[in-house]
Amino acid sequence: MDSVELAHAYYDAIDAGDYAALRDVLAPGFTHVRPDRTLAGREEFLSFMRDDRPRTDTKHVVDSVTAGVDGAVAHGHLFAPDELMFAFVDVFETGEKIERLRTYAD
């Protein structure tokens, strides 16, 4: 998969609660830097997404994903069933899998 396909697969897996598919697109050393915390390592991230994230009833609406030299940049919105939670920009660093993700949110 190229960087744009990896980004789309990432959002699809999270929204579906498909943690096996999510694991498949993340490198073992994956790091997610978020405004509220940093999750270091694929297993720590998967554990958080599966067991500790505050809301699991959310959906990512991705407005655009643009390929870059070392990854991709995605812009979108996170929705809960009855509300827009926030807009985001995600910066993906990729190789064969997603190595690092930095999220910016308003």
N, C-alpha and C positions, 0 to 999 in steps of 0.2 A: 504494500500500500504506500502511496505517496503521502506527504504531510497533510494535504487537504482531506484525503480519505481517512487518515488516522484521526483527525479532529472530529469528523462526522461520526466515525465509529465510536469514539469516546462519548460523545453526547448521547448517541443512540443507546449504548450500553447502560449508562447511568439512568436515563429516563425509563428504560425497560426493567431496571433492577437486575440486569444480567451481569453478575460479577465475574463469571467465567470469561465472557466476551471482553469485559473491561480489563481483566488481568492480561488477556491476549494482546492488547494494544499498548500495554505499559512495559517499559524496560524494568529489570529488577531494581535498578538504582533510581527509579522515578522519584522526583521531588515535586511537590505542589506547594507553591508559595501563594498564600491567600492574604487578604487584608487582616484577617484575625488570627492566622497561625501558619506554620509551615509543617507539612507532613513529609517526612523523609523516608523513602523506601516504599516499594510497591505494596508490600504486605501491610504496612502501617496505613497507607492510603485506603486500601481495600477494606481493612477493618473499620476505619472511620466511616467510609461510605455505607457499609453494610450495617454497622451497629451503633454508631454514635452521631451521625449527622442529625441536626434538629428536625428536618423535614424530608420525607421521602416521597411526598405526593407532588413533587415539582416537575416541571417540563421546561427544557431549554428550547427557545425559539431562536434559531441562529439566522441572523440577517445576512451575514457574509463570512466567508472564509477565504483568505488570500494567502497564497504560497509565498514564502520568502526564501532566503538563501539557506537558512538552517532550520526551517520549520514552517509554521503558519501562524496567522493572526486571525482570530475569530471575534466577531462582534454580535451580540445578541441580547436577549432578555430572559430572565428566569421568572416563570409564572408558577404560582400555587393555584389550586382550583378556582378561587374567587378573587385573585389579586395579582397584580404585577409586583413582584418582590424587588427586583432591581435590574438595571442594565449592566452588562459586563463586557470587558475586552479580555480575551484569553490569548496569551502568547505561548505557543507551543514550540519547544525545541525538540526536533526529531532526528532520528537516524532510521533504523529499520522499525523502531517502535518509538513511543513518546518517552523522551528522556526527562523533560522538565516542563512544567507548566506554571506560568505566573498569571494570576487572575487580578484584574483591576475591576472594581465595582463602585457604583455610586449609590 
